[in-house]
Amino acid sequence: MSIPLAWPAAPAAAGPMLPAAAVAAAAQLTPRLFAHAPQSDHEGGFPHEEFGWLRAAGLLTAPLPTPLGGAGLNHPTHLAEQLRVLRHIGAGNLAVGRVYEGHLNALQLIERFGTGEQLRRYAADAQAGHLFGVWNTEAQDGVHLEPLPDGRFRLRGSKTFGSGAGQLTRPLLTGARPDGGWQLLVLPADAQPPRLDPAFWQPLGMRATASFRVDVTGLEIGPADLIGQPGDYYRQPWFSGGAVRFAAVQLGGAAAVLDATRGFLRGLGRTDDPYQRQRLGEMALLVESGQLWLTGAAARYPAPEAEEAQAEPIVAYANMVRSAIEDICLRVLQLAERSVGARGLLRPHPLERLHRDLTHYLRQPAPDAALADVGRFALSHDAPAAQLWEPEQTAAPSASSAASSAG
C-alpha cells in the first residue's frame, strides 16, 4: 500500500483566518461530514474527500501561527476555539476528528520544540497540502534510531495504531536513540513510504482512521528531521494536558448520538412519551455539561510563559476533563440504546456506526491512572476546593502530604 502524494494546497484566502472563523468553518462542515461518513466506514477505508473539504476550508493550516499563514489555533490563548473546532468535526465524523486531532498535535509539537527553520519548513509543507499526525504507540519491536557515518540515521522497528497510515505524508514519530531518550522525528513518508500492515486494524469501530501497523525498518532520516531534544515528547503539561483535545472530539460524537436519537424518535412519532423525554433531557444535560468541562479547561489554562511552571494543575485538570467526558459519553450511549432499542442499532441507521466509533474511541490509555492522578493532586494540596483548579492560586503540597508520599 503506497503513500499518496499530498493533496493540492487550498486556494489562498483573502486574508488571515481568525480562530473564530475556523470554528465557523468546522460547524459548517459538520452536517456534510456526517452525511458522508458511511462512505469510508469499511476495512481499509479513509475519509479522503473529507480531508479535501477541511483543506479547502483552511482548517489544515489553521493550527499554524498567523505569520506563517494560519489562524494560530494551536496557540494556548486560543484553546477554547481549538476545542470547539474539534468538537464540531467530531460531531460530523469521529474518524475525521481523530486524524485531524493528530494533525493539530503534530504541528503543535513542531512549533513548541522545533527550530524556527523547521517550523517554517513544515508550515510550508502544510500550506502545500501535506497531512501530519503523531505515531507513538508501539509493541515489542519499537522504533530505534541507528546512527550512520554521515550524521544521518537509519530507522528500525514499527509503530502500532498509526492513524492515517498510507495517507499521512508528514507523520511525527518517537524513536529510541542509542544514547538514551525518546527522540521526536518527522518522517517524509511521501519520499520514503513505510511498510503497512492493514491486517492489524480490524476494530470494533473507527475503521476509517486506517490505524495500521507501520514498519519503518530501513528508512533513513537526516539531522534536520529530528525535532527537539530527547524526552521532549513526554514533557508536561503538553503530553498529558493534550488529552482535552481527544476529549473534545469524543464529546462531538456524544452530541451526534443525541441528535441521531432525537431524529429516530421523531421519525417514530414518540416525542410525547414521558420516559423518552426524560432520557433525552438527561442526554442534553450530559452533553452540555461536557461542553462546560471544555470551557473550564480553556478558562483555567495559564499564559504561555507559565505553562511549564503550572504543569501539575494543568495535567490534573486535563485528567479530570478526560475522565468526566468519558463518563458522559458512556452514559449518553446507554441512554441512546434504551431510547432506540434494537431497531435503532441496525444498519443503515447512523446510530449503529456512531455507537461503534464512539465506544472504540473512548478506549484511551490509562483511564484509571488519569483519575487516580486527580485524586493524588487533590490530596497533596491545601488550597480550598474552590481554588484547587486555579493554576495561579494552587497552594504548594502540604508537609503532611509530602511526608505521606515519601513514606
Wavefront OBJ file of the C-alpha trace (Angstrom):
o trace
v 0.000 0.000 0.000
v 1.672 3.217 -1.096
v 1.621 6.706 0.325
v -0.205 9.144 -1.942
v 1.193 12.489 -2.899
v -0.014 15.373 -0.795
v -3.352 16.882 -1.685
v -3.251 20.137 -3.627
v -2.924 23.214 -1.480
v -6.095 25.090 -0.643
v -6.716 28.312 -2.533
v -5.190 31.324 -0.849
v -7.644 33.144 1.406
v -8.353 36.842 1.063
v -6.759 37.443 4.466
v -5.523 35.585 7.527
v -8.113 33.281 9.098
v -9.158 34.141 12.636
v -9.780 31.423 15.250
v -13.490 32.281 15.306
v -13.626 31.767 11.540
v -12.079 28.322 11.993
v -14.849 27.455 14.452
v -17.483 28.648 11.992
v -15.887 26.660 9.157
v -15.869 23.475 11.256
v -19.500 23.980 12.281
v -20.499 24.477 8.660
v -18.779 21.225 7.677
v -20.393 19.130 10.424
v -23.578 18.055 8.561
v -21.629 17.386 5.375
v -19.128 15.206 7.229
v -21.945 13.352 8.957
v -23.828 12.621 5.744
v -20.698 11.292 4.032
v -19.342 9.216 6.939
v -20.812 5.848 5.780
v -18.791 6.042 2.553
v -15.465 5.379 4.309
v -16.772 3.138 7.112
v -15.179 -0.099 5.950
v -11.963 -2.081 6.427
v -9.083 -0.076 4.993
v -11.277 2.962 4.408
v -10.154 6.556 4.820
v -12.115 9.823 4.512
v -10.206 11.214 1.511
v -12.889 13.619 0.352
v -13.487 14.897 3.858
v -9.877 15.965 4.267
v -10.125 17.716 0.946
v -13.037 19.683 2.416
v -11.069 20.516 5.554
v -8.180 21.682 3.410
v -10.383 23.851 1.219
v -11.918 25.406 4.358
v -8.463 26.337 5.655
v -8.690 24.025 8.650
v -5.499 22.076 7.940
v -3.440 25.263 8.028
v -5.485 26.921 10.807
v -3.175 25.490 13.548
v -0.171 27.390 12.137
v 0.927 30.724 13.620
v -0.639 33.692 11.872
v 2.703 34.972 10.454
v 3.004 31.628 8.642
v -0.465 31.732 7.134
v -2.513 30.070 9.866
v -5.130 31.142 12.382
v -2.980 30.488 15.456
v -5.419 27.783 16.516
v -2.651 25.899 18.361
v -1.698 28.880 20.495
v -2.669 28.401 24.179
v -4.707 31.611 24.146
v -6.995 30.036 21.518
v -7.567 26.733 23.312
v -11.309 27.440 23.586
v -11.644 27.844 19.819
v -9.441 24.819 19.163
v -11.651 22.608 21.328
v -14.799 23.903 19.659
v -13.357 23.118 16.220
v -12.516 19.583 17.344
v -15.990 19.112 18.854
v -17.691 20.201 15.619
v -15.571 17.882 13.483
v -16.099 15.005 15.925
v -19.846 15.538 15.646
v -19.523 15.145 11.890
v -17.246 12.097 11.810
v -15.225 10.705 14.709
v -12.680 9.146 12.343
v -12.025 12.519 10.721
v -11.826 14.080 14.175
v -9.252 11.529 15.342
v -6.928 12.106 12.381
v -7.428 15.881 12.456
v -6.581 15.972 16.176
v -3.316 14.181 15.352
v -2.602 16.767 12.643
v -3.029 19.577 15.186
v -0.919 17.720 17.736
v 1.979 17.183 15.325
v 2.074 20.822 14.224
v 1.859 21.934 17.856
v 4.837 19.755 18.825
v 6.873 21.118 15.907
v 6.000 24.684 16.883
v 6.885 24.067 20.524
v 10.072 22.019 20.236
v 11.360 22.581 16.707
v 13.642 25.340 15.486
v 12.359 28.393 13.672
v 13.671 26.973 10.421
v 11.865 23.686 10.994
v 8.624 25.456 11.795
v 8.839 27.485 8.577
v 9.707 24.346 6.595
v 6.800 22.302 7.901
v 4.409 25.236 7.746
v 5.224 25.424 4.030
v 4.528 21.684 3.788
v 1.154 22.163 5.472
v 0.355 25.011 3.080
v 1.307 22.698 0.202
v -1.247 20.124 1.355
v 0.734 17.666 3.469
v -1.125 15.844 6.237
v 0.607 15.496 9.619
v -0.036 13.180 12.550
v 1.618 11.513 15.559
v 2.611 7.835 15.724
v 3.823 6.956 19.217
v 2.244 3.635 20.251
v 4.372 0.561 19.683
v 4.669 -3.103 20.596
v 7.818 -5.130 21.256
v 9.621 -4.030 18.081
v 9.543 -0.316 18.804
v 11.311 2.230 16.615
v 15.071 2.730 17.104
v 17.449 5.256 15.547
v 20.730 3.761 14.310
v 23.468 6.369 13.597
v 25.133 6.333 10.191
v 28.642 7.645 9.424
v 27.355 10.698 7.545
v 25.331 12.003 10.520
v 22.091 10.523 9.271
v 20.037 7.821 10.996
v 18.563 4.554 9.836
v 15.262 3.565 11.421
v 14.432 0.104 12.712
v 11.140 -1.157 14.126
v 7.466 -0.324 13.875
v 4.561 1.558 15.364
v 1.058 0.293 16.034
v -2.187 2.286 15.812
v -0.627 4.510 13.154
v -3.750 6.536 12.394
v -3.838 7.795 8.842
v -1.302 5.197 7.704
v -0.928 5.358 3.949
v -2.315 8.915 3.940
v -0.089 10.942 6.256
v 2.861 12.368 4.358
v 4.483 14.003 7.400
v 3.959 11.684 10.402
v 5.725 12.628 13.631
v 7.254 9.588 15.335
v 9.081 8.838 18.561
v 12.150 6.636 18.432
v 14.764 5.398 20.894
v 18.247 6.849 20.465
v 21.255 4.630 21.173
v 22.483 7.178 23.711
v 19.147 7.067 25.573
v 15.953 9.083 25.414
v 12.956 9.238 23.124
v 13.522 11.393 20.064
v 10.820 13.101 18.025
v 11.300 12.971 14.269
v 9.328 13.792 11.146
v 9.267 11.066 8.516
v 8.989 12.282 4.895
v 6.604 9.442 4.116
v 5.858 10.546 0.568
v 9.530 10.080 -0.363
v 10.107 7.065 1.903
v 6.871 5.128 2.350
v 6.849 2.773 5.347
v 5.550 -0.779 5.044
v 1.965 -1.042 6.205
v 0.099 -3.951 7.774
v -3.627 -3.265 7.264
v -4.479 -6.662 8.797
v -3.541 -5.213 12.196
v -6.536 -2.861 12.083
v -9.730 -4.900 12.430
v -11.510 -2.838 15.092
v -14.992 -2.606 16.522
v -15.241 0.994 15.342
v -13.189 3.887 13.910
v -12.432 1.763 10.850
v -11.930 4.810 8.636
v -8.901 6.030 10.632
v -6.690 3.427 8.873
v -4.725 2.894 12.101
v -2.438 0.211 10.709
v 0.812 -1.241 11.977
v 3.620 0.739 10.349
v 7.109 -0.717 9.809
v 9.820 1.899 9.190
v 12.782 -0.510 9.150
v 15.462 0.577 6.685
v 14.160 4.135 6.148
v 16.625 6.977 6.696
v 16.313 10.488 8.094
v 18.714 13.393 8.462
v 19.548 15.669 11.405
v 17.085 18.267 10.107
v 14.261 15.743 10.559
v 14.850 15.484 14.341
v 12.512 17.656 16.422
v 13.702 18.976 19.790
v 15.736 17.137 22.371
v 15.365 13.553 23.613
v 12.459 13.353 26.037
v 10.656 16.467 24.788
v 7.598 14.472 23.701
v 6.891 13.451 27.300
v 7.401 16.884 28.843
v 4.490 18.153 30.898
v 1.976 19.699 30.737
v 1.900 19.137 26.997
v 1.992 15.342 26.959
v -0.898 14.647 29.344
v -2.576 18.033 29.009
v -3.316 17.301 25.360
v -5.997 14.833 26.481
v -8.521 17.662 26.331
v -8.208 17.570 22.533
v -9.371 13.986 22.090
v -11.999 14.572 24.789
v -13.410 17.397 22.642
v -13.674 15.082 19.626
v -15.365 12.430 21.776
v -17.874 14.957 23.073
v -18.713 15.835 19.478
v -19.530 12.160 18.983
v -21.836 12.230 22.011
v -23.606 15.275 20.567
v -24.095 13.374 17.304
v -25.582 10.458 19.250
v -28.044 12.858 20.893
v -29.036 14.314 17.516
v -29.449 10.884 15.916
v -31.538 9.628 18.846
v -33.779 12.666 18.657
v -34.237 12.159 14.919
v -35.077 8.490 15.413
v -37.773 9.252 18.000
v -39.259 11.990 15.867
v -39.428 9.586 12.948
v -41.431 7.151 15.069
v -43.682 9.863 16.472
v -42.603 9.063 20.039
v -41.827 12.594 21.189
v -44.745 12.618 23.655
v -43.549 9.590 25.588
v -42.617 10.879 29.091
v -39.822 8.323 29.513
v -38.273 9.233 26.198
v -38.447 12.885 27.160
v -36.699 12.109 30.416
v -33.917 10.221 28.609
v -33.461 12.995 26.071
v -33.401 15.546 28.862
v -30.633 13.626 30.601
v -28.692 13.285 27.357
v -28.955 17.025 26.712
v -27.790 17.722 30.278
v -24.798 15.415 29.833
v -23.690 16.873 26.503
v -23.960 20.426 27.800
v -22.039 19.536 30.955
v -19.283 18.174 28.717
v -19.152 21.489 26.903
v -18.817 23.250 30.255
v -15.876 20.971 31.093
v -14.147 22.061 27.886
v -14.917 25.692 28.629
v -13.454 25.228 32.102
v -10.281 23.692 30.696
v -9.746 26.643 28.367
v -10.549 29.212 31.057
v -8.048 27.711 33.501
v -5.172 27.430 31.059
v -2.366 29.831 32.009
v -0.450 32.237 29.809
v 2.080 30.533 27.518
v 5.050 31.614 29.601
v 3.543 29.913 32.678
v 2.651 26.567 31.076
v 5.599 24.537 32.320
v 5.578 26.145 35.780
v 1.896 25.248 36.156
v 2.240 21.776 34.678
v 0.845 19.909 37.684
v -2.567 21.624 37.925
v -2.899 21.699 34.125
v -2.344 17.941 33.885
v -4.633 17.224 36.832
v -7.437 19.286 35.301
v -6.938 17.693 31.885
v -7.166 14.265 33.504
v -10.368 15.349 35.205
v -11.799 16.587 31.893
v -10.985 13.377 30.008
v -12.421 11.265 32.835
v -15.617 13.311 33.040
v -16.176 13.318 29.284
v -15.534 9.578 29.037
v -18.254 9.018 31.643
v -20.566 11.473 29.862
v -20.140 9.660 26.545
v -20.721 6.229 28.077
v -23.910 7.411 29.755
v -25.144 9.073 26.558
v -24.576 5.826 24.676
v -26.510 3.846 27.282
v -29.418 6.279 27.223
v -29.472 6.185 23.418
v -29.597 2.376 23.470
v -32.600 2.442 25.786
v -34.314 5.084 23.692
v -33.977 3.463 20.274
v -33.892 -0.237 21.180
v -32.582 -2.858 18.795
v -34.212 -1.230 15.759
v -32.151 1.938 16.070
v -28.886 -0.017 16.183
v -29.415 -1.684 12.806
v -27.639 -0.528 9.676
v -28.006 1.755 7.858
v -29.184 3.932 10.740
v -26.278 6.214 11.749
v -26.604 5.261 15.410
v -25.107 1.849 14.648
v -21.904 3.435 13.305
v -21.830 6.170 15.941
v -22.131 3.603 18.707
v -19.236 1.543 17.344
v -16.989 4.505 16.681
v -17.532 6.282 19.987
v -17.257 3.081 22.029
v -13.907 2.299 20.420
v -12.562 5.873 20.577
v -13.310 6.109 24.285
v -10.722 3.403 24.953
v -7.799 5.736 25.590
v -4.657 4.722 27.517
v -4.581 4.525 31.321
v -8.053 5.849 32.265
v -7.756 4.631 35.850
v -4.321 6.207 36.271
v -5.676 9.516 34.956
v -8.439 9.606 37.559
v -6.062 8.473 40.312
v -3.794 11.395 39.404
v -6.693 13.779 40.020
v -7.104 12.286 43.498
v -3.372 12.488 44.146
v -3.356 16.162 43.211
v -6.340 16.950 45.460
v -4.779 15.080 48.378
v -1.408 16.757 48.073
v -2.562 20.402 48.025
v -4.027 22.578 50.756
v -5.933 25.080 48.616
v -9.702 25.258 49.248
v -11.765 23.252 46.787
v -12.994 26.464 45.161
v -9.416 27.379 44.288
v -7.878 23.954 43.742
v -8.029 24.111 39.943
v -6.884 27.698 39.557
v -3.224 27.359 38.456
v -2.110 30.696 39.864
v -3.775 30.039 43.236
v -2.908 26.381 43.820
v -1.128 26.064 47.130
v 2.048 24.077 47.441
v 1.753 20.473 48.624
v 1.234 20.247 52.372
v 4.032 18.971 54.598
v 1.888 16.078 55.785
v 1.017 15.117 52.207
v 4.649 15.272 51.158
v 5.629 13.110 54.124
v 2.896 10.596 53.293
v 4.082 10.432 49.679
v 7.668 9.906 50.787
v 6.665 7.200 53.241
l 1 2 3 4 5 6 7 8 9 10 11 12 13 14 15 16 17 18 19 20 21 22 23 24 25 26 27 28 29 30 31 32 33 34 35 36 37 38 39 40 41 42 43 44 45 46 47 48 49 50 51 52 53 54 55 56 57 58 59 60 61 62 63 64 65 66 67 68 69 70 71 72 73 74 75 76 77 78 79 80 81 82 83 84 85 86 87 88 89 90 91 92 93 94 95 96 97 98 99 100 101 102 103 104 105 106 107 108 109 110 111 112 113 114 115 116 117 118 119 120 121 122 123 124 125 126 127 128 129 130 131 132 133 134 135 136 137 138 139 140 141 142 143 144 145 146 147 148 149 150 151 152 153 154 155 156 157 158 159 160 161 162 163 164 165 166 167 168 169 170 171 172 173 174 175 176 177 178 179 180 181 182 183 184 185 186 187 188 189 190 191 192 193 194 195 196 197 198 199 200 201 202 203 204 205 206 207 208 209 210 211 212 213 214 215 216 217 218 219 220 221 222 223 224 225 226 227 228 229 230 231 232 233 234 235 236 237 238 239 240 241 242 243 244 245 246 247 248 249 250 251 252 253 254 255 256 257 258 259 260 261 262 263 264 265 266 267 268 269 270 271 272 273 274 275 276 277 278 279 280 281 282 283 284 285 286 287 288 289 290 291 292 293 294 295 296 297 298 299 300 301 302 303 304 305 306 307 308 309 310 311 312 313 314 315 316 317 318 319 320 321 322 323 324 325 326 327 328 329 330 331 332 333 334 335 336 337 338 339 340 341 342 343 344 345 346 347 348 349 350 351 352 353 354 355 356 357 358 359 360 361 362 363 364 365 366 367 368 369 370 371 372 373 374 375 376 377 378 379 380 381 382 383 384 385 386 387 388 389 390 391 392 393 394 395 396 397 398 399 400 401 402 403 404 405 406 407
